[in-house]
Amino acid sequence: MNEDMKKPILPGKGASDYERYLSTDVLLSLQKTPGTLSHKDEMLFFVVHQSEELLMKGAAWELGRSREYIEAADFGNACRLMRRANPMIEHCITLLHLLETISPFDYQIIRAGLGHGSGLDSPGFLSLLHMGPRLGDAFHQQLKQAGVSLIEMYRRHDEFFGLHETAEALLDFDERMHLFRFHHLKLAQRIIGGGVIGTMGTPVEVLHQRMEHLFYKNLWDVRNQITAEANERLQQSGTNSKY
Ligand code: HEM
């Protein structure tokens, strides 16, 4: 390689353009130093939380763009970006499982240093919670504009392909948020127990209640309606199915 090509040309701190572009100096100084960790497992605790915040920030960003595409009735691009955001949330779920490797006894040492710190204040999760209803509103506005009910759009999904794909991608998003909450609840039950009070004074039990929250209940409910209608047709034709 030409020696000149190795020299950084971008502004900023760092020995290489890789480090300068990504601000790795700053990024890698955002964790406690080995000497100040309360426990060696605290490094994992930091890395997992900070990675999740970045991934959630990335997902919320793409969902925001997706909403703009829905508003412009560009469903292809809206779905393309939701196909990017949804796996980011899946990565957040995968990362949660890493924390299951911390022994409950050791976690209490880390927990003692968290103050009132709580995931309830997670900027990444809050921005996803913020995006959910806004995406839903944009979708329903388009449904209204197309002059069809939700069930009618599902019935004529070939005709309303873009709307249908958008609805399914929204459902993917809702499902991943639900799965995040489910796996997070399991994590909390494993590490601190299901019958205790969290660092902000909230009982772990509250996590159970928050799991019931869905952004797009009507998208879930329309499936009941579709099955009920199909059952009616089957009954009328004399055949029956329990599936
Ligand atoms: C050892 C690991 C963890 C434990 C024991 C734990 C425990 C808890 C508890 C007890 C709560 C209820 C509120 C409170 O009192 O703080 C909570 C909420 C929350 N935590 Fe965690 N957490 C862990 C890891 C994580 C990670 C890695 C994230 C990722 C950002 C996270 C995100 C959240 C969120 C978003 C909430 C609010 C949940 C909701 O709105 O449904 N937690 N956590």
Residues whose N, C-alpha, C, O or C-beta is under 5 A from the ligand:
A	BS01	HEM	H49 E52 L99 G117 S118 G119 L120 S122 F125 R181 L187 A188 I191 I192 G198 T199 M200 G201 T202 V204 R210
